[in-house]
Amino acid sequence: MSDAEKSGFLSRVIGPKKRWRAYKARVKELPAKYRLAAEAIERHLMHFVPTDHDSAATMFEDLADLIEEAAANGTPIREIVGEDPAEFVAEFAQNYTDGAYIPARLRERLANDIARAEAEPPEGSESTA
């Protein structure tokens, strides 16, 4: 694959680089548990990437909006994603694309990542370990 082909593929996956970098900067600023959840959802969303650049970028920007609002309001992560995080991601992605088949191992990984994010102690609290 040539550099131009790689660049085109990446643009299809993440949209324009400037928007992708802005999205990543927003996620980086989230409190730890929300950041972990956003990153887990992002990994899973990569399997549902829309075919047009604008939809791909918009999908990740909307994810950042959702998680930022939840963090600001103190909304528990499980309240955002529900009992089945993979189902949440599939439904979220349907707003942007028809999606793709997701293997069971990826669904399990997402569920485990969300559980780990939920277990993250609140910002500013000290660990007893």
N, C-alpha and C positions, 0 to 999 in steps of 0.2 A: 504494500500500500504506500503510495507516494505521500509526501508531506501535505500536498494539496488535498488528497483524498482523506487523510487523517483529520485535517482541519475541518473539512466539510462534514465528516462524521461527527466530530465533537460539537460543531455548531448545531447539528440536528439534535444531538442529545441535550445540550445545555443552553442552546440559544446563543445570542450575541455575548461575547466574552465580557464586555463591560457590565451587562446586566447580571451575568453569572457571578462576577467578582463582587458586585454590590450585594447580591443575595448572600454569598458566603460570608461577607463582612457582617451582615445583619445577624446571621446564625451564630457567628463567633461571639457576638455581644450578649447572647442569651444567657440566663442563669444555667448552671451546669446540667440540671436534670432536663430542662427544656431543650438545651443544645443537643444533648444525647438523643432525645426523642426526635428532634428535627433531623439529625444526621441519620438515624435509623430509618425514618420515613423517606428521606431523600434517597438512600441506597435502594429501597424497595421501589420507589417511584421511577428509578432509572429503567425499570423493565416495562414501563408504561409510556415512555417518552413519545410525545406527539411528533408528527412528521414535519410540522412547520416550525420554524425558529421562534416566532412570536409566541405561539402556544406553549412551547417548552419553557421559555423564559417566564411567561406569565404564571405557569403552573408552580414553579419554584418560588416566585415572588408571593403568590397567594398563600403558599405554605408558610413562608416567613411571616406574613401578615397574621395568619391564624395562630401560630405559635407565639409570636410577640404579644398578641392580645391576651392569650391565655396566661402567659407569664405575668403580664401587667395586672391581670385580675386575680392571679393566684389560683387559676382553674387547674385542678388536678389533671395530669396527663391522661389518665384512664378515662376521664370525662370527655376528653377530646377524641380519643381513638376507640373508645368502647372496649368490649371484651375481646374482640377479634381485630387486632391492628391491621392484619392483611386485608380484611374486608373493608376497613376504613380507607386504606390506601387505594384499593381497587375502585371504590365508589368515588373517592376524591379525584382520581385520575380520569374517571369517565367524563368529567366535565371538560376534559382537554383532548381525549383520545379514545379510541376503541380498546386500547390496551393490548396486552399480550398474555400468553400462558405463563403462570408463575409456578415453578416447581414447589413441592411441599417443603423442601429443605429451606427455601428462601422465606416462605411464610413462617416457618418455625424460628428462623433467625430473627425476623422482625419481632415476633412475639417475645423472644428472649431479650432482645435489645430494649424493647419498651419496658419490660419488667425490670431490667437493670437501671434504666433511667428513672423509673418510679422509686427505686430503692436509694437513689442518690440523696444524701442528706441535704436539707435546705441550705441555701447560701448563708454563710456566716455562722453556721452551727459547727461545733467542734466534734470530731469523731471520738468515740470512746475506745477505739481499738489501739 
